Amino acid sequence: MTQTERLLTYLRANPGASSLEITRALALVNVTGRISDLRAEGHVIEVRRVDGVFRYRVVEAGQLALALP
């Protein structure tokens, strides 16, 4: 399994994981690079800053929705 595949599997199981959590769990040094690889493959990866920490999650096809006003 490639680093990118491992990251995708991890994010699906752990939505909202931070770069540090991902690095510790998967021993990935360049998490942002692998996030870019996933996006280049067509995956939608959402990032949100929570209390100064960037958190990542995979947005699956059925999860896209319009925000209500």
Summary of the structure (lengths in Angstrom):
residues: 69
radius of gyration: 12.3
end to end distance: 42.4
largest distance: 42.4
contacts: 155
relative contact order: 0.20
helix: 46%
strand: 23%
